[in-house]
């Protein structure tokens, strides 16, 4: 979850380090995710030659994000950005002065599928990746205005590409753009493959209130990803031209509306975007930036914990609440409920001596300020007598996977990593 910083393509960068010199404050104080939105020919200039192995700009951008504690997200798109080795053999059309293959061209499909497989081998990694856009066709990869040699191949192409992504990325969240699919494609993407919806154009004429209400029907079963429009380095008056009327008098007013509607839409993610927009948020709309930081996504904490010891059993009563607007997507198909509420006893070296998972709190059900209470009983008969620290956390049950979840507690006393101190416990 979190504020999302962007790289919009290779041509925006000199060496991949300059953006981080400018974005450093936003990365450290606000953002949670770095979204890499590049064309296919920037990621794979020649067949089998990948940016993550050979392109210093890409490598520096990724390392800069990881160094600042950001997680990664991706969209690789093909329109006017398909590698030359594919264009030379595929049937193409021209748009914006560049060639693009027809979506149902067999050479294009074969090579794109091969790339998706290689892409997944590198980045199907929940330790550093949050989500991946699972299509990439159409203008800006948003699936608008896709051209086919034969329109009858539309569903075949959609299914083949989406399923290739689903196969290649089965450990991170799969997403696709909302509002560009017919009924059949929606069933495949959102029901069969269980992709999550992502939508740009928030607070604009391109994303109507009717569409937004349909979009958020996916909550809380699916995580919601929102994005505003891209306005570039234009003045606020540019909206008058695009929207047909002057709605906002300042960027602060505009961004306040963006954050408000994003929170209303249960968003886990919102774009702070590139350097231009990020600087506007930090310099002109810091209140809006802080508002999403505090309420966007999930904010889970133990509302109350009580316990007693009797007859070799520790009985724990615990209540949990999410005071954010989003959902912790533990129920996502690819996360398959790997996060659990847990309690542990630590020795004086802060080493875990005993750990218990609660199966009575499902954190993806914590939405809309709902409080869930459970009682767990754990045996302590076989433990050595002594003094222990008693801790709580939401932990990942899969080894060598993504990190544990940070609890939303003011001034927490941490025992180790994301484990929070409750009290001392004598056995």
N, C-alpha and C positions, 0 to 999 in steps of 0.2 A: 504494500500500500504506500501512498505518500505523494508528495509533490514530485513531478517528473521533469527532469531536464532532458533536452533533446540534442542530438546531432542530426541535422537534416541532410547530410551528404558530405562526401569527401571534399568537394570543391569549397566548402565553407571553412576549411582549416588549412593552416600553413604547415604545422608539424604535429598537430594533435595535442599539443601541450598548452597552446595559447588560450584556448577556451577555458581550461581549468584555472589559469591565472586570473581570469575574469569571473568565472563561476564559482570560485572557491568558497566564498561566503555562503552563497545559496546552497551549495552542496553540503556544507558542514552544518548549517543552521536549519535548513528547511527540507531539502529533498531526500527522497528515499530510493529513487529509481533513475537510471540513465537509459533513455530510449534511443536506440540506434536505428535510424530510419534512412537506410541507404538503398541505392539502386543495385540491382544484381551485378551489373558490370563493374561496380566499384568494389564489390565483395569478391568477385571471381572474374578478374580481367581476362585471364586465359584459362582454358579448361584445366581444372585441377590445381590452379594456382590461387590460393585463398588469402584474403586480406589478413586473417588472423595469424597467418604464418609468415607473410612477406611484406605487409604494408605497415610501415612505421607509424603512419597517422592513425590507422585503426588500432594498432597495438597500444599506442600512447593514450588514445581516448579511453579504451577499455581499462587500462591499468590505472589511469587517473581517476576513473569512477570507483574502482575497487579500493584504491588507496584511501578514498574518502568515505568508505563504508556504504557506497551505493550498490544497489543490485541492478542487474541488466534486464532490458526488454528489447525486443526486436520487431521491426518490419522491414523485410527485403521486398522491393517491388520491381516490376519488370517493364512497365510502360515507358518507352523511350530510354530504357536502361538495361536492355538485354545485351549480353556479351557478343562481341563480333563473331566469335567462333560459332555461335548459334545463328546469328543473322545471315551468315554466309551460306547456310544450308537450309534455312527455313523460309517459308513464304511470308512476306511482310507487307505492311502498309506504312505510309508516312504520316506523322503527326508532330506538330511543333518543330518541324524541320528534321526530325529523326525517325529512323525506322523502328518499327515494333512488330514482332511476330503476331500473326493471328493466334488466338488462344487455343484453337484446336489443331494447330499445326503439329504433326507427329514428332518432328525434330525438336521443336520447342518443348513439348511435353516430356519427351525422353530426357533431355538435358536438364530441364528445370527439376524434374523428379530426382535425377542423380545429384544435383546440387543440394536439394532439400535433405537428402540422406547424409551427405557429408556435413552439412550445416548442423544437423541433429547430433552427429557423432561428437562434434566439438562443443555445442552449447545446450544439449539436453542435460543440464546440470543444475539441479535445485539448490546447490550450495551458493550459486551466484546469479541465477536467472529467475526472474519472476514469471514473465509470460512472453509468448511469441505469437505474432499475427500469422494466421494460417491460411493465407491465400496469396496476396501480393499482386493481383492482376488489376487492370484498369488504371485510370488516372490517379497518380500518387499512391497507387496500391490500395485505393479505397473502393475498388471494384465498380466504379462508374464507367460507363461507355466502353465496355469490353467488346472487341470485335472478333467475330468468328468467320471462317470460310463457309461454314454451314451452321446456321443458328440452331439446328436440331442437336448439335453436339454440346449445347450449353450445360446441361445437367451432367453429362459425362465428364466434361472438363472440370466442373466445380467439384464433383465427387473425387475425381482422381487426385487433384491437387490437395484438397482438404484432408483426404485420407492419407496422403503421403506425409503431410505435416503431422497428423495425429500419430502416425507410426514412428516418425523420427523424433517427436517430442512427446514422450509419454510420461515424463517426470516433472514437467512444468505446466503452467496453466496455458491452455490453448484459447486464443481469442480470434474473433472475426468482426468485421464492421457490421453494424446493425442498420437495417433499413434499406438494404440494396438487394435483398433476396426475395425470390418468389416463394410460394407456399412449400413447394417440394424442397428447395434448397434450405429453407428454415428448418424443416423437419430433420434433414440430414445433419446440418451444422449444430443446431441447438438441442435436438432430442437424441438422435442416434450417436453423434460424436460428443455431445455435451460440452460444446465450446461455450465460452463466456462472451457477452456482447461488449463491443467497444464502439463509441460513437464520437465523431467530431462535430463541430458546428454549434456547440452549446451557446445559447443566447444569440441566435441569429435566425434570419428568415429561412435558412436552409435546414433547420431542425425545428419543426413545429411542435407545439405543445401536445398535439395529438400523438405525434411520433414519440415524443419523450415519455408519455404515459405508457405506451406500448413497450418501450425500451426497458422501463424500470419494473415491468411485470416479471422480468427474469430474476429480480431480487426477492428473497435472499438465497434462492437455489444457486444463483450464479453471482460472481463478483461483477460489479459495475465499474467500467472504465470510461471516464469522460475526458473530452478535449474541447477547448474553445476553437474559434477560427484563427487562422493565421493572417495577421494584418501587417506583418513586416514592419518597416520603419516609417510607416505612414502616420500622419497626425490623427488625432481623434476625429477630426472632421471627415476623414476618409469614410467613416461609417455612413455618413449622409448619402454619399454616392452609392455605396453598396446596399444599404438598407432602404433607401428611398426617403429617409427622414433622419433628422439628427436626434438620436435617442439619448446620447451621453454627452455631457459637457466636459468630462475629464476621463483620463484613463483610470483614475481611482474609482470613479463611479461605475465605469464599465466592469472592471475586475471585481468589484464588490458584487455586481449582479452575477458574474460568472461563478464566483464562489458560492453565493446563496443558492443558485440553481443546482450546482453540483452537489451541495450538501442535501438539498431537497430530493435529489435523485439517488441518494444512498451511495455516492461514489467512494470507491477506495482510492482511485487515482485521479489526478488532475494535472494538466500541463502548465508548468512554469516556463517550459519550452526553451527557446534559444536565448542567446545573450541579450537581444533587444528586449524581449518580453520579460525576461528575468529581472533585468535592471529596472523596468517599469514597476514590477511588483515590489522590489526592494526599496526603490526610491519614492514611488508615488502611491503605492497601495499596500504598504506593509501591514496594515490592520487586516486586510483581506487575506494576505499570505499567512498571518498568524492564526486567523480563524479556521482556515482549512487544516493547518498544522495541528490544531487542538481538537477538531471535530471530524475531520475527514477520515475515512477508513474506519478501523476498529480501535477501540480503547478499552481493553478488558482488564478488570482488576478484581481481586477478592474483596467483596464488600464486607464480609465477616468470616472469621475462622475461630471456632472454639473446639476444645478437645478435653478428653479425660482419659485416664489410664485405669484399667480395672481387669483383674484376672488375666494378665498377660496379653491384653488387647488394648490398642489405642483407638478410641472412637473419635472421629473428626466430623464436625458439622461445618460445612462451608457454603457460602453464598457468593455467586459471581454475577457481574454485570458488565455490559458493554455500553459505555457512554459516548461512543462514536456513532456515526450515521451508517457505517458500512458493515460488512460481515467479514469475519475471519474465515476464509474459504476452505476450511478443513474438510468440507463435504465435496470439494472438487474431485472429479473422477481421477485426476492424476496425483492428487495429494492423498487420496484414500484414507482419510481420518488418521493421519500419522501423528498429529499433535494431541497431547493429552494433558489434563491437569495432573500434577504430580506433587507428592510430598517426599521429603527425604531427611535423613539424619546424617549430620556431618561430624567428624572428629575435630580435634583442636587444630589440625592441619588443613581443615576445610576439604577433606576428602569424603566422598560419599560412602557411608557405611551401609546404609539401607535405603532403598527407593521403592515407592509404591505409586502405581497409577490409579487414578479414579476412572471407572467406567460409567460413572453416574452423571457426569457433566459433559455434554457435547458442545464445544465452544462455538461451532457454526450456528447453533440455535440461539446464541446470545445476540439479539438484535432489538432495536427500538427500546433501549433501556430496560428490557426484560431482565428480571432477577431469577436465577435458577439456583435452588438450594439442594444439597445432597448430604447424605450421611454415609461415611465409609468407615469400615472397621478393618484394622490391619494387625496381624499378630506380631508381638515383640518378645515372645517367650524365649526364643533362641538367641537373643542379642546379649552381648556382654554388658555387665553393669558398668555404669560410668556416666559422664557428663557429655551431652551432645548439643549441637545446634539443630534446631528444627526449622526446615525451610520449605518454601512452596514455589512452584513455577509452572509454566506451560511449556512442555518439553517435546522435542521431536523424538519419537520412538525408533526411528530408523537410523542406524549407525552411518557415519560419514555422509550425512545428508545436509539439509539446510539447518541453520542455527535455531536455537530455542526462541520463544516469543517473549518480547519485552513486556512486562506487566506495567500497566498505567498507574503507578503508585508515586505519590509525591515524596521526595526525599527518601527513597528506599535504602535499606541497609542490605547490600549485596553480600552474599556468602561466596559465591563463585559463579562466573558467567552471568546467566539470567536468574539464578536461584536467589530468592528473597528471604531474608531472615525473619522468622516469626518470634521465636523465643528460645531460651535455653531449656533443655529437657533432661531431667535426671532419670536414669533407669536403674 
